[in-house]
Amino acid sequence: MLVRSSRSSLLRPRLPPSQALRAISTSPIRRQVQEITRPAIDTPLSLWNFTEEENMLRETVRRFAEDVIGPKVSKMDEEEKMDPEVIQGLFDNGLMGIETSADMGGSECSFTSAIIAVEELARVDPSVAVLCDVHNTLVNTVLRLYGSKEVQEKWLPDLATKKVGSFCLSEPASGSDAFALQTTAKLDSSGDFYTLNGSKMWISNSAEADTFLVFANVDPSKGYKGITCFVMSKDMGVEIAKKEKKLGIRASSTCLLNFDDVKIPKENVVGEVGKGYKIAIEILNEGRIGIAAQMVGLAQGAFDKSLTYAYQRKQFGKPVGEFQGMGFQFADVATEIEAARLLTYNAARLKEEGRPFTKEAAMAKYFASVIAQKAAGNAIEWAGGQGFVREVGLEKYWRDSKIGAIYEGTSNIQLETIAKFLRKEYQT
């Protein structure tokens, strides 16, 4: 079964697109499971309630991840390179334009669909998950929300069907302090193009990408209010100066990029000149939900692999998973994975409803990254010596889990974000 029957039996029936909303649903609650304790009102459905399209997507991605990506995970990790067949499979399955409209070549699905896809990919390989996540929740979304009609028509179709996208914000001197970026884009005296100079660091997808969103300052005298977002193709002058060798997510490329007197037409500005900082803030809030989904999927993948082994491996005459001490550990981690998953789904649905979600996204990313490390670390110990060897693949989950506390906002940045909201709520 690709979806647990106990949950799929509670899913809402198929609804027309106009009614498939995430706010309070008027769908009747099925009563065969237990007594309904709030019969006088329309009870909102649980966070495990999905549209038929979202369930179908989960099944499709899970099958693709297990059948196509699974056999390639070890080799991609060892070679530190994404298999081109995997990337093509993402495009073929409509996973590189999940929210992009159908007339632009996309799948025209919900934001929650993108989160589900990232989660399911990460169960098998978090490296593939982050490629899909950055491409969808950062690159595509920036162009969909802020690009002009002309920009969208030029760039989104290829991003949905054949070209990988990369999001270029971080620099050697601007990590958590992203607005300290030093890359400049000076408008030519003709007014027709900008000249881009500078470097970007820790850029995901950059080795595979053909399309790049680059943040640069058009007027450093204005500080962060000079930051502007540009879209460009690799052949316009993107130089990959160095590919990083990393602890984890090795198949996902992370590179240092140089831009030397690169000419960018003024038509390639995304959004308004000088408003790039707003784009970055808003899009990273959304992107953090995607990283939370990646960490949830990673934790579940490690958990599934280790428990399968624990209930097969026998010591003292019975499977090691049947010992009470092991069972308690399993229960503890399973509970925390589910809590992280629900935080993630909640943030995704708040975002879809157009409601504030910044605090909830920070909570989801922070907690999911903590639980991913815990689940992956425990999974190694539960499998004993087999967990420690590279052939089994459990140690890879742990290596991959470390990045969750670092990229798209460190854990300390997430905690500071949450604390700011608490100060606003409780200070008088």
N, C-alpha and C positions, 0 to 999 in steps of 0.2 A: 504493500500500500504506500502510495506517495504522500497521502495526507491521512493523519490519524482518524480512524472512523468515528471515535468518540467525539471528536471536535467537528468533523465534517458534517455529522448528522445535525448539528446545531446551527449550520450556516444558513443565512437568509436565502430565500428563493431568488431566482433571477429577476432583476428589476430593469425597467427601461432606463436608459442613460440619464434621463431627466430626474429619475427618482433615486438613483444610486448614490445618495449623499451620505456624508459621514456624520451629520448632526444627529439629533434625536430621530430615530426611525419609528415609523408607524407600523412596521411589520409585526404580525402577531408573534408572541413568544410560544414556542412549543412546550407542551406541558408533560410530555411523557417521562421526563427525567426526574423532576422533583416538583414539590408544590411551589407555586408562584406566591411570593409573600407580599407583592405590591400589585394586586389585581385591579385597583381602581384607576391606574394611570398607564399611559404608554411607557413601558419600561425601556430605557435605552439598552441596546444590545451590547454584548461583551466586546472586549478588544480582540477577541478571537473570531469576530464576525467579519467575513470578507465577501466581496462580490464574486460572482461566478468567474468573471474574467481574472480576478486576482488569484483565485484558487487554481485555475487552469495554468496561469503563468507560473505559480509555485511548482506545480507538477512538471511543467515543461523544463524549467530551469534545473530542478533537482535531477531529472533524468539526464539532461545534457551534462550537468556537472559530474555525475557519477559515471556515465558511460564514455564521455569524450574527454573531459578534463582529468578525471581520476587516474587513468593509466599514464598520463604525462606529467603528473605533479613532481615526482622524484627527479626526473630528468631535467625539467625546467628549473627546479631548485638548484641542482648540481651545476647546470650550465649558466645559471643566472640570466635566463633569457626566456621570453614569452614565445611559445610555439605559435607560428603564424596560423596554423589550423584552428587553434583555440580562438584567436581574434576573429577569424573568418566565421567561426561558429557563433560567436556573439552577434555578429552582424546578421547572419542567416536566420537566427532565432528572434530577431527584432529587439535585441537587448541593448542596442547602442543608440536607440532613439525612443526610449520607453514613454516619455511624456511628450515627445515631439508629435505634432499633428500629422494626420495621415497624408494630407496634401503636401507635406514636406518630406514624405517617405518614412515617417515614424510610426510607432505603434499606438499612439494616442491613448495611453493608459494613465492611471492615477499615480500620484507621488508614492503612495503606499506600495504600488506595484514595483516601483524602482527599489524601495527598501526591501521588499520581499526578495527580489532578484539578487541584491547584494548579499543578503543573509544566506540564501541558498548556495550561492557560489562560494561563500566563505566557509561553509561546512566542509567543502572539499579542498579549496585552495584560496586562501585570503589574498594571494597575489593577483589572481584573476578578478577577485571581487573588487579590489581597489582600482584596477584599471577601469572596470565598468562603472564604478561609483564616481570617480573623478570625471569621467567622460559625461555621465548623465547629470549628476546633481550639481556639478560646478560649470563645466563648459557649456553643455546644451542649455542649462537653465539660464545662465547669464545671457546667452543670445536670444532665448525665447522671451525673457522678461524685459531686457533692456535694449536689444538690437532693433534698429529700424527695420521696416519692411524689406528694404533692399538688402540689408545685412543678413536678415533671416533667410531670404530666398537664395542668397548666394552661398551661404555656409551650412545651414542646417541639413539640407538634403544629403550632402556628402557625409556629414557627421553621422547621419542615421543609417547610411548604407555601406560606406567603405573607408572613411578616414577617421583615425583616432584623434581625439582632442587632448590638449594639455593646458593646465591652468598655472600661469607663471606669476607668482606674487612674491614668495620668499627670496631673500638675498643674503649674501654673507654677513651683512651687518643689520639685517632686519628679519628676525624670525618671529618671536612672539610680538615684538614691536614692529608689526608689518608696515606701519605708516612712516617708518624711518627709511623707506626705500630710497635708493640713490640713482636708480636708472632714470635717464631723462629722455624726453621726446620734444625736440625743439621744432617749432613750426617754421618752415622755410619762408623766406621773404616773398615767394610767389603765392603763398597761402594754399598751395596744392598738396603738400605732403609734410610729414613730420620726419625728423631724423632721430633714430633711436640709438642710444648708447648706454651700455651698462652690462650687468651680469645678474643672472638668477640662479639660485641654489636650491637643492632638495626638490627638484621639479619632477613630479610623478608623470609617467606615460611619455616622457620626452623623447625616449629612443624610438618609440613606435609611432609617435604622433606626426601628422601632416598639418594639423591646425593648432595654433597657439593663441591663447588669450594672454596678453602681456600688459602688466600694470606699470606705468611710467609717469614721471612727474613732468608736466608741460611747463610749469613755472615754480621752481623750487622756492622762490621768494614767498610764495603763498603757503608753504608747508604742505600738510596733507591735502589741502584744498586745491592743490595743483595736480593731484593724482588722477590719471585718466586711463581707461581701459581700451586696448586696441586688439583687433583680431588680425592675424597674419598667417600666411602659409610658410612651411619650412623653407621652401625655395626662395623666399624673399630675403633670407640671410640669417637664419637661425644656426648658430654654431654650437655643436655639442662639444664642450671642452673636456668633460670628464664624466664617466659613468661610475657612480659610487658602488663600492663593494660593501654590502650590508649584512647585518646579523640575521635579519629575517626578510620576509616578502621579497626574496631575491629575484624571482622571475619578473617582478614589477620594476621597471626601470626608474632610476632616480638619478638625475644628471645635473651638472653645472652647465649653464648656457651662457654664451657670450653674444652680445649684439654690438657690432661695430659699424657705425654710420649706416644703419639699415633704414632704407626709405620706405615709409608707410603712407599710403594715400590717405587724405583726410576723411575719405568715405569709410575708412576702416575703424573709425572711432565707434566704440560701443557705448551707448547711452550719451550723456552730456559730457563735454569737456570739463574737467575739474571735479566730476562727481564719481570718479572711480573708487574713492574710499567708501562711499555709501554702498556701491555694488559689492565691494569686498566684504564689508561687515555683514550685509544681509545674506549674501550667498554662503558665507562660511557658517552662519547659524544653521542654514539648511543642510549644508554638507556634513555637519557634525552628526546629524541623524543618520546619515549614510555610514559614517565610521562606526557609530554605535551598532548599526545592523551588521557591519562586518565583524565586529568583536563578538556579537551574540552568535552569529553563525560559526565563527571560529571556536568559541567555547562549546557549542553544541557538537561540532564535528569531533573535537578532542574527547568529549564526554562519551559520545556514541562509540567511537573506536575503542576506547579503553574499557568501557563496560562490557562490550561484546567479548573482549578477551577475558575479562575478570570472571565472567560466568562460564567460560570454557576451561580455563586453567584450574586444575585441581591440586590441592595440597591438603594433607591430613584427611584425605578421603572425601572431600567435597569441593565444589567450586569456591575459589577465594572470595567471590562476590557474595556468597551466602553467609559469611561471617558477620556478626552484628557490627563490629567496629567498622568494617568496610561499608556496610549498608547505611550506617549513619552518615558517613562521609559522602556517599552517593546522594543521599537525600538532601544534605546541606547544599551541595553544589547545584543539584537540580533545581532547588528552590531559588537560588540566586540567579541562575541562568534565566529562569522564567520571569523573575522580577526585572532583570535587565531587558528582556524582550518586551515586556509590557510597558516599561518606561519608553522604549524606542517606538513602539506602535502608538503610544499616546502622543508623543511629540509629533510623529508623522501626521496623525489625524488632526491635531490642533493646527498644524501648518496648512493642511488641506481645507480646513474650515475657515481659514483666514483669521484665526485667533492668535494672540500672542503665544509664542512657543520658545523664545530664546532661553529662558530658564530651564524649561523642560528638556530642550535639546542638550544643554550643558549637563544636566543631571544624567540623561541617558548615555551620553558619550563617556562621562566620567565613570559612572558605575559599570557600564559594559566593559570598559577597558580594564578596570580592576578585576572584574569577574573572569574576563578572558584569561588574564595571567594566572589567576587562582585555579581555574578549571584545567587549563593546559598543564600547569605544574603538578597538580594532583593526579591528572591522567597519566603522567609519566610514572609517578610513584605507584599508582594502582596496578600498572602493568609490570612493575619490577624491572628486571634486567631488559626485558623486551621493550619497555618504554624508553630506555636509555640509548638503544641502538638506532641508527639512522634509517635502517631498512624499513622499520615499522611505520615511521612517519609521525609518531607522537611528539618527538622532540621538535619537529618543524612547527607544530602548532604553538609551542611555547616560544620559540624564536620569533615567530610572526606576531605573537601577542604583544610583545614589548612596544611595538610602534604605536599601538592604540593610545598610549599615555603621552605621545609626543606630537604626532602630526594633526593638522587642522585644529590646533589649540591644545597646548599641554594640559595635563590634569590640573596643574596649579592655575592655569588660565580659566579652566572650567569652574574650579572652586571659587575663584575670585568673581566670576560672573554670577554664580549662584548667590554668593555673599552680598553682592551689590543689590540684588533683588530683595534679599532679606533685610538689608539696612533700610531700603526704601519702605518696606512694609512695616517695620517695627520701630524705626526711629521717630521720635516726635519732635 
